[in-house]
Amino acid sequence: MNSTCELIEIPGFPPFDPTHPVENAVITRLAGNWHRRATVKRKEPELEDLFETGRPDYPERLVPFAGHPVWEGLDPKLRSRMLSWAWLAYNKHTVLAEQRVVNPAFAYVIEGEFPSLGGPALEQSLAQAMVDEQYHTLMHLNASTITRQKRLIGIPDTVLPAPHIVQRLAELRDACSESWERKLTTLAFATVSETSISAYLHLLSDDKEIQVINSTTVQLHNRDEICHSSITGELAKTVYAFLSKDQKRFFVETMMTGLEAFVANDYGTWRQILALHDVSGAEKMISEVQYDAGRKNLVRDFSGLRRLLADMDLLGQVDWDWGDVQ
């Protein structure tokens, strides 16, 4: 990106560089005819025109089976096809994390379900954040649509299971016997998601090898998330201060459960991708790598939640290998 160019901010959209053809195309697609109101009018590139067939859609280095003989023995065209599906799954994870994890927590606050939280300023900030999340959803849906068109993928991604973090949240909520447990579980998972999403997005945002459309979509999304991380962090701090001793312990333990679910490689999704492509030896490969400590996590940057827990003076209460995070 041209470092001398100022980013343009349109309410509801991520800041973008109007001189960057891909960033401009992504936001133009998002805004529909909004760009026609601008003083300077020029023909904008279409996302479809920026697709480069020879680039992979997803980094092969992030595939949990990379280096395994079964994976390496597959035809390169088949591996490329599954990388396209990995990108579709990445988008689905992002969309459902916003829709089923983050926005429900924000809605709880706006609806007054947490008595310690409220006020016009907070409610406005959360409503704006929820609008942001809808635009993020649209960005990733647009990116998936282009991939489907260009890679001739007709099967909908509904054949993929819900992302692991979404399933885990649903399981825990279903196991709750008290209303406060369900609300704190939702807030705990949303806190993890919003403090960790930048690390998840960063896996692709700076990748120079994959489709530029894909990395740019992720990069634009990531620009909004610093603010959202701050919002959810403040929500967590404020709610925590009003909890009982048992509720505090429950909240912290649930955040760590949420972190474990968020950063993990989603083997359920990969199992389905492999099955869709009739990969021989898939189950053997999964069984050999799934419990390998080095392949357990997709995201290995836990600094977002670590900073929050440090601010809350809670690091000593959790059992987690933070690695080299400072």
C-alpha positions in Angstrom: 0.0 0.0 0.0 1.2 3.5 -0.7 2.3 4.8 2.7 1.9 8.5 1.5 -1.8 8.0 0.8 -4.4 8.9 3.5 -6.9 6.2 4.2 -10.5 7.0 3.3 -13.2 6.4 5.9 -16.8 5.9 5.0 -19.1 5.3 7.9 -19.7 1.6 8.4 -16.8 0.5 6.2 -13.2 -0.3 7.0 -10.7 2.5 6.2 -9.2 1.9 2.7 -6.6 3.2 0.4 -8.4 4.6 -2.8 -5.2 4.3 -4.8 -4.9 0.5 -4.1 -6.9 -1.2 -6.9 -7.9 -4.3 -4.8 -8.8 -2.4 -1.6 -10.8 0.0 -3.8 -12.6 -2.8 -5.6 -13.5 -4.6 -2.3 -15.0 -1.5 -0.8 -16.7 -0.5 -4.1 -18.3 -4.0 -4.2 -19.4 -3.5 -0.6 -20.8 0.0 -1.0 -22.7 -0.7 -4.2 -23.2 2.7 -5.9 -21.8 4.7 -3.0 -18.6 5.5 -5.0 -20.7 7.4 -7.6 -21.3 10.2 -5.0 -17.6 10.9 -4.9 -16.3 14.1 -6.5 -13.7 12.3 -8.6 -15.4 9.7 -10.8 -13.5 7.0 -12.6 -14.1 3.5 -13.8 -13.5 1.2 -10.8 -12.0 -2.3 -11.3 -14.3 -5.2 -10.7 -13.3 -7.9 -8.2 -13.6 -10.5 -10.9 -11.1 -8.7 -13.1 -8.5 -8.8 -10.3 -8.6 -12.6 -9.8 -5.3 -14.3 -10.7 -6.0 -17.9 -11.6 -2.4 -19.0 -10.9 -2.4 -17.9 -7.3 -3.6 -20.3 -4.5 -6.7 -19.2 -2.5 -5.3 -20.2 0.8 -1.7 -20.7 2.2 -0.7 -24.4 2.0 1.6 -23.7 5.0 -1.6 -23.4 7.2 -2.9 -26.8 6.2 -2.5 -29.1 9.3 -1.5 -32.0 7.1 1.3 -30.1 5.2 4.3 -32.4 5.1 2.3 -35.6 5.8 2.9 -38.3 3.1 -0.8 -38.6 2.3 -1.2 -34.9 1.6 2.1 -34.5 -0.2 1.3 -37.5 -2.4 -1.9 -35.9 -3.8 -2.1 -34.4 -7.2 -1.2 -30.7 -7.0 -4.5 -29.8 -8.8 -6.4 -31.7 -6.1 -4.5 -29.9 -3.3 -5.2 -26.6 -5.0 -8.9 -27.4 -5.1 -8.9 -28.2 -1.4 -7.0 -24.9 -0.7 -9.9 -23.2 -2.4 -12.3 -25.0 0.0 -10.0 -24.0 2.9 -10.5 -20.4 1.9 -14.3 -20.9 1.8 -14.1 -22.5 5.2 -12.0 -19.6 6.5 -14.7 -17.2 5.4 -17.4 -19.3 6.9 -15.5 -19.4 10.2 -15.2 -15.6 10.1 -18.9 -15.0 9.2 -20.3 -17.4 11.9 -17.9 -16.1 14.6 -19.4 -12.6 14.0 -23.0 -13.8 13.7 -23.2 -16.5 16.4 -20.5 -15.5 18.9 -19.9 -11.7 18.9 -23.2 -10.1 17.9 -25.3 -12.2 20.4 -23.1 -10.9 23.2 -23.4 -7.3 22.0 -27.2 -7.8 21.8 -27.3 -9.0 25.4 -25.7 -5.7 26.5 -28.0 -3.5 24.4 -31.0 -5.4 25.7 -30.0 -4.8 29.3 -29.2 -8.3 30.2 -26.0 -7.2 32.1 -27.2 -4.7 34.8 -23.6 -3.4 35.2 -23.5 -2.2 31.6 -25.5 0.4 29.8 -25.9 4.0 28.8 -26.4 5.7 25.4 -22.7 6.0 24.6 -22.0 2.3 25.2 -25.1 1.2 23.3 -24.2 3.4 20.4 -20.7 2.0 20.3 -22.0 -1.6 20.3 -24.7 -0.8 17.7 -22.0 0.6 15.4 -19.8 -2.4 16.1 -22.7 -4.7 15.1 -23.1 -2.8 11.8 -19.3 -3.2 11.2 -19.7 -7.0 11.8 -22.5 -7.1 9.1 -20.2 -5.4 6.6 -17.4 -7.8 7.5 -19.8 -10.6 6.8 -20.7 -9.2 3.4 -17.0 -8.7 2.6 -16.2 -12.4 3.2 -19.4 -13.6 1.4 -18.3 -11.5 -1.6 -14.9 -13.0 -1.5 -16.3 -16.5 -1.4 -18.6 -15.8 -4.3 -15.7 -14.7 -6.5 -13.8 -17.9 -5.5 -16.8 -20.1 -6.4 -17.3 -18.4 -9.8 -13.6 -18.5 -10.7 -12.9 -22.0 -9.4 -16.3 -23.4 -10.7 -17.4 -24.6 -7.3 -21.1 -25.3 -7.3 -21.4 -27.1 -4.0 -22.5 -24.7 -1.2 -20.4 -24.3 1.9 -23.4 -25.4 3.9 -21.9 -28.9 3.4 -19.2 -27.9 5.9 -19.9 -28.2 9.6 -20.2 -25.1 11.7 -16.8 -23.9 12.9 -15.4 -25.5 16.0 -15.8 -22.4 18.2 -19.5 -22.0 17.2 -20.2 -25.7 18.0 -18.3 -25.4 21.3 -20.3 -22.3 22.4 -23.6 -24.0 21.6 -22.5 -27.1 23.6 -21.6 -25.1 26.6 -24.7 -22.9 26.4 -26.9 -26.0 26.2 -25.2 -27.4 29.3 -25.9 -24.3 31.3 -28.7 -24.6 33.9 -28.8 -20.9 34.9 -29.5 -17.9 32.8 -26.4 -16.1 34.1 -24.2 -19.0 33.0 -25.5 -18.7 29.4 -25.0 -15.0 29.3 -21.5 -15.2 30.8 -20.6 -18.0 28.4 -21.6 -15.9 25.4 -19.7 -12.9 26.7 -16.6 -15.0 27.5 -16.5 -16.5 24.0 -17.2 -13.1 22.4 -14.3 -11.6 24.4 -12.0 -14.3 23.2 -13.2 -13.9 19.6 -12.7 -10.2 19.4 -9.4 -10.1 21.3 -8.0 -12.9 19.1 -9.6 -12.2 15.7 -6.7 -10.0 14.6 -4.3 -12.9 15.1 -6.6 -15.1 13.1 -6.9 -12.5 10.3 -3.2 -11.9 10.3 -2.6 -15.4 9.2 -3.7 -14.3 5.7 -3.7 -10.5 5.7 0.0 -10.1 4.9 0.5 -13.3 2.8 2.0 -12.3 -0.5 1.5 -15.6 -2.3 -2.3 -16.1 -2.1 -5.0 -14.3 -4.1 -4.6 -10.6 -3.6 -8.4 -10.3 -3.4 -8.3 -12.7 -0.5 -5.5 -11.2 1.5 -6.9 -7.7 0.9 -10.3 -8.6 2.1 -8.8 -10.0 5.3 -6.6 -6.9 5.7 -9.5 -4.5 5.4 -11.5 -6.5 8.0 -8.5 -6.5 10.4 -8.4 -2.7 10.4 -11.7 -2.5 12.3 -10.9 -5.1 14.9 -8.6 -3.1 17.1 -11.5 -0.9 18.1 -13.8 -4.0 18.7 -11.2 -5.7 20.8 -11.1 -2.6 23.1 -14.8 -2.6 23.4 -15.2 -6.2 24.4 -12.2 -5.9 26.7 -14.0 -3.1 28.6 -17.2 -5.1 28.7 -15.4 -8.0 30.2 -13.7 -5.8 32.8 -16.8 -4.0 33.8 -19.0 -7.2 34.1 -16.2 -9.0 36.0 -16.1 -6.4 38.7 -19.8 -7.0 39.6 -19.7 -10.8 39.6 -19.7 -13.1 42.7 -16.6 -15.2 43.5 -18.1 -18.3 41.8 -19.3 -16.3 38.8 -15.8 -14.7 38.4 -14.2 -18.2 38.4 -16.8 -19.4 35.9 -16.2 -16.4 33.6 -12.4 -16.8 33.5 -12.5 -20.6 33.0 -15.0 -20.1 30.2 -12.7 -17.6 28.5 -9.9 -20.1 28.5 -12.2 -22.8 27.1 -13.2 -20.3 24.4 -9.5 -19.5 23.6 -8.8 -23.2 23.2 -11.7 -23.6 20.8 -10.9 -20.4 18.8 -7.2 -21.1 18.1 -7.5 -24.8 17.4 -7.2 -26.4 13.9 -10.8 -27.3 12.9 -10.3 -31.0 12.1 -14.1 -31.4 11.7 -14.1 -29.0 8.8 -11.0 -30.6 7.3 -12.5 -34.1 7.6 -15.4 -32.9 5.4 -13.2 -31.2 2.9 -11.1 -34.4 2.5 -14.3 -36.5 2.2 -15.7 -34.2 -0.5 -12.6 -34.9 -2.6 -12.5 -38.6 -1.9 -8.9 -38.5 -0.4 -7.7 -42.0 0.1 -6.1 -42.4 3.5 -7.7 -39.3 4.9 -8.7 -40.8 8.2 -5.3 -42.3 8.8 -3.7 -38.9 8.1 -6.1 -37.2 10.5 -5.5 -39.7 13.3 -1.7 -39.3 12.9 -1.7 -35.5 13.0 -4.7 -34.4 15.1 -3.1 -34.9 18.4 0.3 -33.8 17.4 1.1 -30.8 19.7 2.8 -29.0 16.8 -0.4 -29.2 14.7 -3.0 -28.7 17.4 -3.4 -24.9 17.0 -4.0 -22.9 13.8 -3.5 -19.6 15.7 -0.5 -19.3 17.9 -0.6 -15.7 18.9 -2.5 -15.4 22.2 -1.4 -11.9 23.0 -4.8 -10.3 22.7 -6.4 -12.2 25.5 -3.2 -12.3 27.5 -3.1 -8.5 27.6 -6.7 -8.4 28.8 -6.1 -10.9 31.5 -2.9 -9.1 32.6 -4.9 -5.8 32.8 -7.5 -7.7 34.9 -4.7 -9.1 37.1 -5.9 -12.6 36.3 -2.9 -14.2 34.6 -2.0 -16.1 37.8 -5.4 -17.8 37.8 -5.2 -19.5 34.4 -3.3 -22.5 33.2 -2.1 -21.7 29.6 1.1 -22.0 27.8 1.6 -18.5 26.4 4.7 -19.5 24.6 6.9 -16.5 23.6 4.1 -14.0 24.0 5.3 -10.9 25.8 
